[in-house]
Each structure stands twice: as structure tokens, then as C-alpha cells.
Amino acid sequence: MTAIRTYLLEALERVVDGGDIEQDELEAVVPNPLVLDPVEKDAWQQLSHWADDADIRQRDANYSTFKRDWMRDRIAALRASGG
């Protein structure tokens, strides 16, 4: 498993467990998401959206729940695709 894939899994799990992620952190670890494979890129996109959508989550608890469910799906996809 690559360092980036490991990071993506850990970041997704952190968000699912109620934590957060900042765009600066994501960009520091994954400066060029174009090099990611499709499953990793999808995980990165979900994390990036999460970081950008703090204002929406603050206003809408259902949105947070929905996005965390998507994160769970991304965790499963990353694990299923190996690497």
C-alpha cells in the first residue's frame, strides 16, 4: 500500500469517526491528485469536498451524515481495490 493510499484511508476514517480535515493538510500530502488511480482520486475528491463544505455541514446535520456515509463507501472501495 502506498503512503498516499494509507493517508487517504486514515483521513477518511478520521472524518467518519467525527473528526475533520483541512484543505491545506490534504494538499500537503497529495499535491498532485492527477497522479492518483481512479479509486484514490475519488477518495481524495470526497475529502476535498468535505474540507470545502464546512459551512454547509454547520447548517445541515443531514448533509454531514450523508457525506460521512460516502466516506465509508470510499474506505470500502480503497480496501477492496488493494494496492
C-alpha positions in Angstrom: 0.0 0.0 0.0 1.4 3.4 -0.9 1.9 6.2 1.6 -0.8 8.3 -0.2 -3.3 5.5 -0.1 -2.6 4.9 3.6 -3.1 8.6 4.3 -6.4 8.6 2.3 -7.7 5.7 4.4 -6.6 7.3 7.7 -8.1 10.7 6.7 -11.4 9.1 5.6 -11.6 7.1 8.9 -10.9 10.2 10.9 -13.8 12.0 9.2 -16.1 9.0 9.6 -15.2 8.9 13.3 -16.3 12.5 13.8 -13.0 14.3 13.0 -12.2 16.8 10.4 -9.7 17.6 7.7 -8.4 20.9 6.3 -7.7 21.6 2.6 -4.1 22.6 3.5 -3.4 19.2 5.0 -4.9 17.4 2.1 -2.8 19.4 -0.4 0.4 18.9 1.6 0.1 15.1 1.4 -1.4 15.0 -2.1 -0.1 17.9 -4.0 -1.0 16.5 -7.4 -4.2 14.4 -7.4 -3.9 13.8 -11.1 -1.3 11.0 -10.3 -3.9 9.0 -8.2 -5.6 6.0 -9.5 -9.4 6.3 -10.0 -10.3 4.9 -6.6 -7.8 7.1 -4.8 -8.9 10.1 -6.8 -12.5 9.6 -5.8 -11.4 9.3 -2.1 -9.4 12.5 -2.5 -12.3 14.3 -4.1 -14.6 13.3 -1.2 -12.1 14.6 1.3 -11.6 17.8 -0.6 -15.3 18.4 -0.8 -15.5 17.7 3.0 -12.8 20.3 3.6 -14.6 22.9 1.4 -18.1 22.3 2.8 -17.6 23.2 6.5 -20.2 26.0 6.2 -22.8 23.6 4.7 -22.2 21.0 7.4 -22.6 23.6 10.1 -26.0 24.5 8.8 -27.2 21.0 7.8 -26.6 18.0 10.1 -28.2 15.7 7.5 -25.6 16.7 5.0 -22.8 15.7 7.4 -24.4 12.3 7.9 -24.8 11.8 4.2 -21.1 12.8 3.5 -19.8 10.5 6.2 -21.8 7.7 4.6 -20.0 8.5 1.3 -16.7 8.4 3.2 -17.5 4.9 4.5 -18.1 3.8 0.9 -14.7 5.3 -0.2 -13.0 3.4 2.6 -14.6 0.1 1.4 -13.6 0.9 -2.2 -10.0 1.6 -1.3 -9.7 -1.6 0.7 -11.4 -3.6 -2.0 -9.1 -2.3 -4.7 -6.0 -3.4 -2.9 -2.8 -1.6 -3.6 
